[in-house]
Amino acid sequence: NVIVWIKLDCDFLMRSLILNYSARVSLIHIYSGMFILIMFLTLIACNKLTSKQLAQIEQHKIIATQYMIDRKYQNALDEYNSAIDIDGVNHELYFGRSKAFIGLKAYRQSIKDLEEVNKLEPGYIEGYSLKGFAHVSLGEYREAVRSYNRAIDSQTNDPKLFNNRANAYAKLKEYYKAVEDYNKSIELDATNSRVFTNRGIALGQIGSVREAIRDFAEAIHLDPENASAYFNRGAAYSRLGEFEVAFRHLEEAVRLDPDNKAFVLDAGDQYTELGLLRQSVAAYDLAIEQDISSPQNYIDRADANYKLGKYQQAIDDYTIAIGLLPELAKLYLARGASYHELQQFEKAIEDYDMVMDLEPDDHRSYSKMGIALMLIGDINKSLQFFDIAIDLSPEDPNLFVDRGTSFSRKGDLSSSILDFDKAIDIDPKFSRAWVDRGISYSKLGEFERALFDFDEAIRLEPTDGRAFANRGIANLGMGNLESALTDYDKSIKFNPYHPLGYVNRAILNSLLGSHTEVLKDIDKAEEFGYDRDLLLSQIEEAKLR
């Protein structure tokens, strides 16, 4: 009485049972009294939809599509729900419903549907692409990159995918990776004005201002109505000190898009590039005079002052905003960051504690707490907070680098290297992880491995002054004095306001006998906050060694 089921095409199996009963006995052993039962079970197993059900599904899809066009997303959602009730294994229905969720800004539900799409149809590229968009909308840029990776793995010649992944990288401030993807998008389609605008913004972030201006010019050539290209080109000219040209472009941007308040009111990176932060603070002063009860005005002014380095003024405004919105966790996080910049770590820690109480699942507060504790020397406690942050966000490479740095300060270099390894496994293009692992190898005296890591970091970020400074140390450890000197020169070129390059070059030049250069570098190191007497003693120790 054992029935052996063989996985065949359902139509073929049914025809075999009905038309070839006598001929198929050798395939499926059927006792005459069970023939009808087997046909019934076969029909269930095949899960065939009737023509009536298929027609109903099609009708729901047609109506849902029209609702989507009319932006009646809830109505569209209801239609897709009805269709899925009939056919729960149709990936196109889940995909359609995910778009309705996005229209309703229900991004988490959309992602859930798109995960179902991925399960039902793993090769469905649109599912990964839309999932990336949903993650971006939630501010989950690392997850967005992973979704776009899956889409690009399956479809390597879609310029939109590369542009979208580049945008996510830009949000993560990984501008070199963003530029690489914008390059690929433009190789595939050089007619998209928006992509040239995006690449120009990323190029500006890495200091390639002239190249950025050329991209904005091309964007304007492709679309003379591209207000963002005019705005960002004006920002670039402002950075070069060409203010008259800059403001002509800004005026054109406002003319093209007079309702875009972001051009004037957004207290973000554009203000920094334009030198308008002080003007923005003045505007917020006026706004606060007109309405002293609006917390957003205080928040905006605080954000602008923070970017200007006026941390105490930022703290004052965040404090007022907290009085108006005491349950808003991000205000404590921002005020804590301001205290952090003033090295008032105890007050920063109090604010991070508040964030944990209000949003216990926000990994950022645990990470910032770990950094603050590390900087006041409480390494063991800092490691506990990094552990919690990593448990909450195990795919964030920054967290492993931060914990690795804490291990390094503790003197546990082996553990620090394991954390840097993990960060690199998560994101092989994360240059900071390569630099920090190289530093740990240098401290262990493993200079060849350190040089390999610094070389890779510089390949990823060719203007990283910190990578050059530490490669110089590794070259010095290997006895490569000329290479070390070249690295220190480049470190200072790319990071002229940090004392480390001057300190290292002063020590090396003292060994090479370049006394005039030594004195110049001692002066510069002191100018940027390095203790002069400490550096002189380090020079003497180096001579003795």
Contacts in CASP RR format, 6 or more apart in sequence:
PFRMAT RR
TARGET T0000
AUTHOR 0000-0000-0000
METHOD contacts of the structure
MODEL  1
NVIVWIKLDCDFLMRSLILNYSARVSLIHIYSGMFILIMFLTLIACNKLT
SKQLAQIEQHKIIATQYMIDRKYQNALDEYNSAIDIDGVNHELYFGRSKA
FIGLKAYRQSIKDLEEVNKLEPGYIEGYSLKGFAHVSLGEYREAVRSYNR
AIDSQTNDPKLFNNRANAYAKLKEYYKAVEDYNKSIELDATNSRVFTNRG
IALGQIGSVREAIRDFAEAIHLDPENASAYFNRGAAYSRLGEFEVAFRHL
EEAVRLDPDNKAFVLDAGDQYTELGLLRQSVAAYDLAIEQDISSPQNYID
RADANYKLGKYQQAIDDYTIAIGLLPELAKLYLARGASYHELQQFEKAIE
DYDMVMDLEPDDHRSYSKMGIALMLIGDINKSLQFFDIAIDLSPEDPNLF
VDRGTSFSRKGDLSSSILDFDKAIDIDPKFSRAWVDRGISYSKLGEFERA
LFDFDEAIRLEPTDGRAFANRGIANLGMGNLESALTDYDKSIKFNPYHPL
GYVNRAILNSLLGSHTEVLKDIDKAEEFGYDRDLLLSQIEEAKLR
1 31 0 8 1.000
3 28 0 8 1.000
3 29 0 8 1.000
3 38 0 8 1.000
4 28 0 8 1.000
4 29 0 8 1.000
5 28 0 8 1.000
5 45 0 8 1.000
6 27 0 8 1.000
6 28 0 8 1.000
8 16 0 8 1.000
10 42 0 8 1.000
10 45 0 8 1.000
10 46 0 8 1.000
10 48 0 8 1.000
13 42 0 8 1.000
13 46 0 8 1.000
14 39 0 8 1.000
14 42 0 8 1.000
14 43 0 8 1.000
14 46 0 8 1.000
16 24 0 8 1.000
16 27 0 8 1.000
16 28 0 8 1.000
17 24 0 8 1.000
17 28 0 8 1.000
17 30 0 8 1.000
17 35 0 8 1.000
17 38 0 8 1.000
17 39 0 8 1.000
17 42 0 8 1.000
18 39 0 8 1.000
21 30 0 8 1.000
21 35 0 8 1.000
24 30 0 8 1.000
28 38 0 8 1.000
30 38 0 8 1.000
47 89 0 8 1.000
49 57 0 8 1.000
49 86 0 8 1.000
49 87 0 8 1.000
53 86 0 8 1.000
53 87 0 8 1.000
56 83 0 8 1.000
56 86 0 8 1.000
57 83 0 8 1.000
57 86 0 8 1.000
57 87 0 8 1.000
57 90 0 8 1.000
57 93 0 8 1.000
60 79 0 8 1.000
60 80 0 8 1.000
60 82 0 8 1.000
60 83 0 8 1.000
60 86 0 8 1.000
61 79 0 8 1.000
61 83 0 8 1.000
61 92 0 8 1.000
61 93 0 8 1.000
63 79 0 8 1.000
64 75 0 8 1.000
64 76 0 8 1.000
64 79 0 8 1.000
64 80 0 8 1.000
64 83 0 8 1.000
64 96 0 8 1.000
64 100 0 8 1.000
65 76 0 8 1.000
67 73 0 8 1.000
67 75 0 8 1.000
67 76 0 8 1.000
67 79 0 8 1.000
67 100 0 8 1.000
68 76 0 8 1.000
68 99 0 8 1.000
68 100 0 8 1.000
71 103 0 8 1.000
73 100 0 8 1.000
73 101 0 8 1.000
73 103 0 8 1.000
73 104 0 8 1.000
74 100 0 8 1.000
74 104 0 8 1.000
76 99 0 8 1.000
76 100 0 8 1.000
77 97 0 8 1.000
77 100 0 8 1.000
77 101 0 8 1.000
77 104 0 8 1.000
80 93 0 8 1.000
80 96 0 8 1.000
80 97 0 8 1.000
80 100 0 8 1.000
81 97 0 8 1.000
83 90 0 8 1.000
83 93 0 8 1.000
84 90 0 8 1.000
84 93 0 8 1.000
84 94 0 8 1.000
84 97 0 8 1.000
87 93 0 8 1.000
89 120 0 8 1.000
90 120 0 8 1.000
91 116 0 8 1.000
91 117 0 8 1.000
91 120 0 8 1.000
91 121 0 8 1.000
91 124 0 8 1.000
94 113 0 8 1.000
94 114 0 8 1.000
94 116 0 8 1.000
94 117 0 8 1.000
94 120 0 8 1.000
95 113 0 8 1.000
95 114 0 8 1.000
95 117 0 8 1.000
95 124 0 8 1.000
95 126 0 8 1.000
95 127 0 8 1.000
95 130 0 8 1.000
96 113 0 8 1.000
97 113 0 8 1.000
98 109 0 8 1.000
98 110 0 8 1.000
98 111 0 8 1.000
98 113 0 8 1.000
98 114 0 8 1.000
98 117 0 8 1.000
98 127 0 8 1.000
98 130 0 8 1.000
98 134 0 8 1.000
99 110 0 8 1.000
99 130 0 8 1.000
101 107 0 8 1.000
101 109 0 8 1.000
101 110 0 8 1.000
101 113 0 8 1.000
102 110 0 8 1.000
102 130 0 8 1.000
102 133 0 8 1.000
102 134 0 8 1.000
102 137 0 8 1.000
105 137 0 8 1.000
107 134 0 8 1.000
107 135 0 8 1.000
107 137 0 8 1.000
107 138 0 8 1.000
108 138 0 8 1.000
110 130 0 8 1.000
110 131 0 8 1.000
110 134 0 8 1.000
111 131 0 8 1.000
111 134 0 8 1.000
111 135 0 8 1.000
114 127 0 8 1.000
114 128 0 8 1.000
114 130 0 8 1.000
114 131 0 8 1.000
114 134 0 8 1.000
115 131 0 8 1.000
117 124 0 8 1.000
117 127 0 8 1.000
118 124 0 8 1.000
118 127 0 8 1.000
118 128 0 8 1.000
118 131 0 8 1.000
123 154 0 8 1.000
125 151 0 8 1.000
125 154 0 8 1.000
125 155 0 8 1.000
125 158 0 8 1.000
127 151 0 8 1.000
128 147 0 8 1.000
128 148 0 8 1.000
128 150 0 8 1.000
128 151 0 8 1.000
128 154 0 8 1.000
129 147 0 8 1.000
129 148 0 8 1.000
129 151 0 8 1.000
129 160 0 8 1.000
129 161 0 8 1.000
129 164 0 8 1.000
131 147 0 8 1.000
132 143 0 8 1.000
132 144 0 8 1.000
132 147 0 8 1.000
132 148 0 8 1.000
132 151 0 8 1.000
132 164 0 8 1.000
132 168 0 8 1.000
133 144 0 8 1.000
133 164 0 8 1.000
135 141 0 8 1.000
135 143 0 8 1.000
135 144 0 8 1.000
135 147 0 8 1.000
135 168 0 8 1.000
136 144 0 8 1.000
136 164 0 8 1.000
136 167 0 8 1.000
136 168 0 8 1.000
136 171 0 8 1.000
139 171 0 8 1.000
141 168 0 8 1.000
141 169 0 8 1.000
141 171 0 8 1.000
141 172 0 8 1.000
142 172 0 8 1.000
142 395 0 8 1.000
142 396 0 8 1.000
143 395 0 8 1.000
144 164 0 8 1.000
144 165 0 8 1.000
144 168 0 8 1.000
145 165 0 8 1.000
145 168 0 8 1.000
145 169 0 8 1.000
145 172 0 8 1.000
146 395 0 8 1.000
148 161 0 8 1.000
148 164 0 8 1.000
148 165 0 8 1.000
148 168 0 8 1.000
149 165 0 8 1.000
151 158 0 8 1.000
151 161 0 8 1.000
152 158 0 8 1.000
152 161 0 8 1.000
152 162 0 8 1.000
152 165 0 8 1.000
155 161 0 8 1.000
157 188 0 8 1.000
158 188 0 8 1.000
159 184 0 8 1.000
159 185 0 8 1.000
159 186 0 8 1.000
159 188 0 8 1.000
159 189 0 8 1.000
159 192 0 8 1.000
159 195 0 8 1.000
160 185 0 8 1.000
162 181 0 8 1.000
162 182 0 8 1.000
162 184 0 8 1.000
162 185 0 8 1.000
162 188 0 8 1.000
163 181 0 8 1.000
163 182 0 8 1.000
163 185 0 8 1.000
163 192 0 8 1.000
163 194 0 8 1.000
163 195 0 8 1.000
163 198 0 8 1.000
165 181 0 8 1.000
166 177 0 8 1.000
166 178 0 8 1.000
166 179 0 8 1.000
166 180 0 8 1.000
166 181 0 8 1.000
166 182 0 8 1.000
166 185 0 8 1.000
166 198 0 8 1.000
166 199 0 8 1.000
166 202 0 8 1.000
167 178 0 8 1.000
167 198 0 8 1.000
169 175 0 8 1.000
169 177 0 8 1.000
169 178 0 8 1.000
169 181 0 8 1.000
170 178 0 8 1.000
170 198 0 8 1.000
170 201 0 8 1.000
170 202 0 8 1.000
170 205 0 8 1.000
173 205 0 8 1.000
174 429 0 8 1.000
174 430 0 8 1.000
175 202 0 8 1.000
175 203 0 8 1.000
175 204 0 8 1.000
175 205 0 8 1.000
175 206 0 8 1.000
176 206 0 8 1.000
176 429 0 8 1.000
176 431 0 8 1.000
176 460 0 8 1.000
176 461 0 8 1.000
177 429 0 8 1.000
178 198 0 8 1.000
178 199 0 8 1.000
178 202 0 8 1.000
179 199 0 8 1.000
179 202 0 8 1.000
179 203 0 8 1.000
179 206 0 8 1.000
182 195 0 8 1.000
182 198 0 8 1.000
182 199 0 8 1.000
182 200 0 8 1.000
182 202 0 8 1.000
183 199 0 8 1.000
185 192 0 8 1.000
185 195 0 8 1.000
186 192 0 8 1.000
186 195 0 8 1.000
186 196 0 8 1.000
186 199 0 8 1.000
189 195 0 8 1.000
191 222 0 8 1.000
192 222 0 8 1.000
193 218 0 8 1.000
193 219 0 8 1.000
193 220 0 8 1.000
193 222 0 8 1.000
193 223 0 8 1.000
193 226 0 8 1.000
193 229 0 8 1.000
194 219 0 8 1.000
194 223 0 8 1.000
194 226 0 8 1.000
194 228 0 8 1.000
196 215 0 8 1.000
196 216 0 8 1.000
196 218 0 8 1.000
196 219 0 8 1.000
196 222 0 8 1.000
196 229 0 8 1.000
197 215 0 8 1.000
197 216 0 8 1.000
197 219 0 8 1.000
197 226 0 8 1.000
197 228 0 8 1.000
197 229 0 8 1.000
197 232 0 8 1.000
199 212 0 8 1.000
199 215 0 8 1.000
200 211 0 8 1.000
200 212 0 8 1.000
200 215 0 8 1.000
200 216 0 8 1.000
200 219 0 8 1.000
200 232 0 8 1.000
200 236 0 8 1.000
201 212 0 8 1.000
201 232 0 8 1.000
203 209 0 8 1.000
203 211 0 8 1.000
203 212 0 8 1.000
203 215 0 8 1.000
204 211 0 8 1.000
204 212 0 8 1.000
204 236 0 8 1.000
204 239 0 8 1.000
204 273 0 8 1.000
205 269 0 8 1.000
206 463 0 8 1.000
207 463 0 8 1.000
209 236 0 8 1.000
209 239 0 8 1.000
209 240 0 8 1.000
210 240 0 8 1.000
212 232 0 8 1.000
212 236 0 8 1.000
213 233 0 8 1.000
213 236 0 8 1.000
213 237 0 8 1.000
216 229 0 8 1.000
216 230 0 8 1.000
216 232 0 8 1.000
216 233 0 8 1.000
216 234 0 8 1.000
216 236 0 8 1.000
217 233 0 8 1.000
219 226 0 8 1.000
219 229 0 8 1.000
220 226 0 8 1.000
220 229 0 8 1.000
220 230 0 8 1.000
220 233 0 8 1.000
223 229 0 8 1.000
225 256 0 8 1.000
226 256 0 8 1.000
227 252 0 8 1.000
227 253 0 8 1.000
227 254 0 8 1.000
227 256 0 8 1.000
227 257 0 8 1.000
227 260 0 8 1.000
227 263 0 8 1.000
228 253 0 8 1.000
230 249 0 8 1.000
230 250 0 8 1.000
230 252 0 8 1.000
230 253 0 8 1.000
230 256 0 8 1.000
231 249 0 8 1.000
231 250 0 8 1.000
231 253 0 8 1.000
231 263 0 8 1.000
231 270 0 8 1.000
232 270 0 8 1.000
233 249 0 8 1.000
234 245 0 8 1.000
234 246 0 8 1.000
234 247 0 8 1.000
234 248 0 8 1.000
234 249 0 8 1.000
234 250 0 8 1.000
234 253 0 8 1.000
234 274 0 8 1.000
235 246 0 8 1.000
235 270 0 8 1.000
235 273 0 8 1.000
235 274 0 8 1.000
236 246 0 8 1.000
236 273 0 8 1.000
237 243 0 8 1.000
237 245 0 8 1.000
237 246 0 8 1.000
237 249 0 8 1.000
238 246 0 8 1.000
238 273 0 8 1.000
238 274 0 8 1.000
238 275 0 8 1.000
239 273 0 8 1.000
246 274 0 8 1.000
250 263 0 8 1.000
250 274 0 8 1.000
253 260 0 8 1.000
253 263 0 8 1.000
254 260 0 8 1.000
254 263 0 8 1.000
254 264 0 8 1.000
257 263 0 8 1.000
262 270 0 8 1.000
263 270 0 8 1.000
264 283 0 8 1.000
265 280 0 8 1.000
265 283 0 8 1.000
265 300 0 8 1.000
267 277 0 8 1.000
267 280 0 8 1.000
267 284 0 8 1.000
267 300 0 8 1.000
267 301 0 8 1.000
267 303 0 8 1.000
267 304 0 8 1.000
267 307 0 8 1.000
268 303 0 8 1.000
268 304 0 8 1.000
268 307 0 8 1.000
270 276 0 8 1.000
271 277 0 8 1.000
271 280 0 8 1.000
271 304 0 8 1.000
271 307 0 8 1.000
272 307 0 8 1.000
277 304 0 8 1.000
277 307 0 8 1.000
277 308 0 8 1.000
278 308 0 8 1.000
280 300 0 8 1.000
280 304 0 8 1.000
281 301 0 8 1.000
281 304 0 8 1.000
281 305 0 8 1.000
281 308 0 8 1.000
284 297 0 8 1.000
284 300 0 8 1.000
284 301 0 8 1.000
284 304 0 8 1.000
285 301 0 8 1.000
287 294 0 8 1.000
287 297 0 8 1.000
287 300 0 8 1.000
288 294 0 8 1.000
288 297 0 8 1.000
288 298 0 8 1.000
288 301 0 8 1.000
291 297 0 8 1.000
293 324 0 8 1.000
295 320 0 8 1.000
295 321 0 8 1.000
295 324 0 8 1.000
295 325 0 8 1.000
298 317 0 8 1.000
298 318 0 8 1.000
298 320 0 8 1.000
298 321 0 8 1.000
298 324 0 8 1.000
299 317 0 8 1.000
299 318 0 8 1.000
299 321 0 8 1.000
299 331 0 8 1.000
301 317 0 8 1.000
302 313 0 8 1.000
302 314 0 8 1.000
302 315 0 8 1.000
302 316 0 8 1.000
302 317 0 8 1.000
302 318 0 8 1.000
302 321 0 8 1.000
302 334 0 8 1.000
302 338 0 8 1.000
303 314 0 8 1.000
303 334 0 8 1.000
305 311 0 8 1.000
305 313 0 8 1.000
305 314 0 8 1.000
305 317 0 8 1.000
306 314 0 8 1.000
306 334 0 8 1.000
306 337 0 8 1.000
306 338 0 8 1.000
306 341 0 8 1.000
309 341 0 8 1.000
311 338 0 8 1.000
311 339 0 8 1.000
311 341 0 8 1.000
311 342 0 8 1.000
312 338 0 8 1.000
312 342 0 8 1.000
314 334 0 8 1.000
314 335 0 8 1.000
314 338 0 8 1.000
315 335 0 8 1.000
315 338 0 8 1.000
315 339 0 8 1.000
315 342 0 8 1.000
318 331 0 8 1.000
318 334 0 8 1.000
318 335 0 8 1.000
318 338 0 8 1.000
319 335 0 8 1.000
321 328 0 8 1.000
321 331 0 8 1.000
322 328 0 8 1.000
322 331 0 8 1.000
322 332 0 8 1.000
322 335 0 8 1.000
325 331 0 8 1.000
327 358 0 8 1.000
328 358 0 8 1.000
329 354 0 8 1.000
329 355 0 8 1.000
329 358 0 8 1.000
329 359 0 8 1.000
329 362 0 8 1.000
329 365 0 8 1.000
332 351 0 8 1.000
332 352 0 8 1.000
332 354 0 8 1.000
332 355 0 8 1.000
332 358 0 8 1.000
333 351 0 8 1.000
333 352 0 8 1.000
333 355 0 8 1.000
333 362 0 8 1.000
333 364 0 8 1.000
333 365 0 8 1.000
333 368 0 8 1.000
335 351 0 8 1.000
336 347 0 8 1.000
336 348 0 8 1.000
336 351 0 8 1.000
336 352 0 8 1.000
336 368 0 8 1.000
337 348 0 8 1.000
337 368 0 8 1.000
339 345 0 8 1.000
339 347 0 8 1.000
339 348 0 8 1.000
339 351 0 8 1.000
340 348 0 8 1.000
340 368 0 8 1.000
340 371 0 8 1.000
340 372 0 8 1.000
343 375 0 8 1.000
345 372 0 8 1.000
345 375 0 8 1.000
345 376 0 8 1.000
346 376 0 8 1.000
348 368 0 8 1.000
348 372 0 8 1.000
349 369 0 8 1.000
349 372 0 8 1.000
349 373 0 8 1.000
352 365 0 8 1.000
352 366 0 8 1.000
352 368 0 8 1.000
352 369 0 8 1.000
352 372 0 8 1.000
353 369 0 8 1.000
355 362 0 8 1.000
355 364 0 8 1.000
355 365 0 8 1.000
356 362 0 8 1.000
356 365 0 8 1.000
356 366 0 8 1.000
356 369 0 8 1.000
359 365 0 8 1.000
361 392 0 8 1.000
362 392 0 8 1.000
363 388 0 8 1.000
363 389 0 8 1.000
363 390 0 8 1.000
363 392 0 8 1.000
363 393 0 8 1.000
363 396 0 8 1.000
363 399 0 8 1.000
364 389 0 8 1.000
366 385 0 8 1.000
366 386 0 8 1.000
366 388 0 8 1.000
366 389 0 8 1.000
366 392 0 8 1.000
367 385 0 8 1.000
367 386 0 8 1.000
367 389 0 8 1.000
367 398 0 8 1.000
367 399 0 8 1.000
367 402 0 8 1.000
369 382 0 8 1.000
369 385 0 8 1.000
370 381 0 8 1.000
370 382 0 8 1.000
370 383 0 8 1.000
370 385 0 8 1.000
370 386 0 8 1.000
370 389 0 8 1.000
370 402 0 8 1.000
370 406 0 8 1.000
371 382 0 8 1.000
371 402 0 8 1.000
372 382 0 8 1.000
373 379 0 8 1.000
373 381 0 8 1.000
373 382 0 8 1.000
373 385 0 8 1.000
374 382 0 8 1.000
374 402 0 8 1.000
374 405 0 8 1.000
374 406 0 8 1.000
374 409 0 8 1.000
377 409 0 8 1.000
379 406 0 8 1.000
379 409 0 8 1.000
379 410 0 8 1.000
380 410 0 8 1.000
382 406 0 8 1.000
383 403 0 8 1.000
383 406 0 8 1.000
383 407 0 8 1.000
383 410 0 8 1.000
386 399 0 8 1.000
386 402 0 8 1.000
386 403 0 8 1.000
386 406 0 8 1.000
387 403 0 8 1.000
389 396 0 8 1.000
389 399 0 8 1.000
389 402 0 8 1.000
390 396 0 8 1.000
390 399 0 8 1.000
390 400 0 8 1.000
390 403 0 8 1.000
393 399 0 8 1.000
395 426 0 8 1.000
396 426 0 8 1.000
397 422 0 8 1.000
397 423 0 8 1.000
397 424 0 8 1.000
397 426 0 8 1.000
397 427 0 8 1.000
397 430 0 8 1.000
397 433 0 8 1.000
398 423 0 8 1.000
398 432 0 8 1.000
400 419 0 8 1.000
400 420 0 8 1.000
400 422 0 8 1.000
400 423 0 8 1.000
400 426 0 8 1.000
400 433 0 8 1.000
401 419 0 8 1.000
401 420 0 8 1.000
401 423 0 8 1.000
401 430 0 8 1.000
401 432 0 8 1.000
401 433 0 8 1.000
401 436 0 8 1.000
403 419 0 8 1.000
404 415 0 8 1.000
404 416 0 8 1.000
404 419 0 8 1.000
404 420 0 8 1.000
404 436 0 8 1.000
405 416 0 8 1.000
405 436 0 8 1.000
407 413 0 8 1.000
407 415 0 8 1.000
407 416 0 8 1.000
407 419 0 8 1.000
408 416 0 8 1.000
408 436 0 8 1.000
408 439 0 8 1.000
408 440 0 8 1.000
408 443 0 8 1.000
413 440 0 8 1.000
413 443 0 8 1.000
413 444 0 8 1.000
416 436 0 8 1.000
416 437 0 8 1.000
416 440 0 8 1.000
417 437 0 8 1.000
417 440 0 8 1.000
417 441 0 8 1.000
420 433 0 8 1.000
420 434 0 8 1.000
420 436 0 8 1.000
420 437 0 8 1.000
420 438 0 8 1.000
420 440 0 8 1.000
421 437 0 8 1.000
423 430 0 8 1.000
423 433 0 8 1.000
424 430 0 8 1.000
424 433 0 8 1.000
424 434 0 8 1.000
424 437 0 8 1.000
427 433 0 8 1.000
429 460 0 8 1.000
431 456 0 8 1.000
431 457 0 8 1.000
431 460 0 8 1.000
431 461 0 8 1.000
431 464 0 8 1.000
431 467 0 8 1.000
432 457 0 8 1.000
434 453 0 8 1.000
434 454 0 8 1.000
434 456 0 8 1.000
434 457 0 8 1.000
434 460 0 8 1.000
434 467 0 8 1.000
435 453 0 8 1.000
435 454 0 8 1.000
435 457 0 8 1.000
435 464 0 8 1.000
435 466 0 8 1.000
435 467 0 8 1.000
435 470 0 8 1.000
437 453 0 8 1.000
438 449 0 8 1.000
438 450 0 8 1.000
438 453 0 8 1.000
438 454 0 8 1.000
438 470 0 8 1.000
438 474 0 8 1.000
439 450 0 8 1.000
439 470 0 8 1.000
441 447 0 8 1.000
441 449 0 8 1.000
441 450 0 8 1.000
441 453 0 8 1.000
441 474 0 8 1.000
442 450 0 8 1.000
442 470 0 8 1.000
442 473 0 8 1.000
442 474 0 8 1.000
442 477 0 8 1.000
445 477 0 8 1.000
447 474 0 8 1.000
447 475 0 8 1.000
447 477 0 8 1.000
447 478 0 8 1.000
448 478 0 8 1.000
450 470 0 8 1.000
450 471 0 8 1.000
450 474 0 8 1.000
451 471 0 8 1.000
451 474 0 8 1.000
451 475 0 8 1.000
451 478 0 8 1.000
454 467 0 8 1.000
454 468 0 8 1.000
454 470 0 8 1.000
454 471 0 8 1.000
454 472 0 8 1.000
454 474 0 8 1.000
455 471 0 8 1.000
457 464 0 8 1.000
457 467 0 8 1.000
458 464 0 8 1.000
458 467 0 8 1.000
458 468 0 8 1.000
458 471 0 8 1.000
461 467 0 8 1.000
463 494 0 8 1.000
464 494 0 8 1.000
465 490 0 8 1.000
465 491 0 8 1.000
465 493 0 8 1.000
465 494 0 8 1.000
465 495 0 8 1.000
465 498 0 8 1.000
466 491 0 8 1.000
466 495 0 8 1.000
466 498 0 8 1.000
466 500 0 8 1.000
468 487 0 8 1.000
468 488 0 8 1.000
468 490 0 8 1.000
468 491 0 8 1.000
468 494 0 8 1.000
469 487 0 8 1.000
469 488 0 8 1.000
469 491 0 8 1.000
469 495 0 8 1.000
469 500 0 8 1.000
469 501 0 8 1.000
469 504 0 8 1.000
471 487 0 8 1.000
472 483 0 8 1.000
472 484 0 8 1.000
472 487 0 8 1.000
472 488 0 8 1.000
472 491 0 8 1.000
472 504 0 8 1.000
473 484 0 8 1.000
473 504 0 8 1.000
475 481 0 8 1.000
475 483 0 8 1.000
475 484 0 8 1.000
475 487 0 8 1.000
476 484 0 8 1.000
476 504 0 8 1.000
476 508 0 8 1.000
477 484 0 8 1.000
481 508 0 8 1.000
481 511 0 8 1.000
481 512 0 8 1.000
484 504 0 8 1.000
484 508 0 8 1.000
485 505 0 8 1.000
485 508 0 8 1.000
485 509 0 8 1.000
485 512 0 8 1.000
488 501 0 8 1.000
488 504 0 8 1.000
488 505 0 8 1.000
488 508 0 8 1.000
489 505 0 8 1.000
491 500 0 8 1.000
491 501 0 8 1.000
491 504 0 8 1.000
492 501 0 8 1.000
492 502 0 8 1.000
492 505 0 8 1.000
495 501 0 8 1.000
497 528 0 8 1.000
498 528 0 8 1.000
499 524 0 8 1.000
499 525 0 8 1.000
499 526 0 8 1.000
499 528 0 8 1.000
499 529 0 8 1.000
499 530 0 8 1.000
501 521 0 8 1.000
501 525 0 8 1.000
502 521 0 8 1.000
502 522 0 8 1.000
502 524 0 8 1.000
502 525 0 8 1.000
502 528 0 8 1.000
502 530 0 8 1.000
503 521 0 8 1.000
503 525 0 8 1.000
503 530 0 8 1.000
503 535 0 8 1.000
503 538 0 8 1.000
505 517 0 8 1.000
505 521 0 8 1.000
506 517 0 8 1.000
506 518 0 8 1.000
506 521 0 8 1.000
506 522 0 8 1.000
506 525 0 8 1.000
506 535 0 8 1.000
506 539 0 8 1.000
507 535 0 8 1.000
507 538 0 8 1.000
507 539 0 8 1.000
507 542 0 8 1.000
509 515 0 8 1.000
509 517 0 8 1.000
509 518 0 8 1.000
509 521 0 8 1.000
510 518 0 8 1.000
510 539 0 8 1.000
510 542 0 8 1.000
510 543 0 8 1.000
511 542 0 8 1.000
511 543 0 8 1.000
518 539 0 8 1.000
522 532 0 8 1.000
522 535 0 8 1.000
522 536 0 8 1.000
525 532 0 8 1.000
525 535 0 8 1.000
526 532 0 8 1.000
526 535 0 8 1.000
END
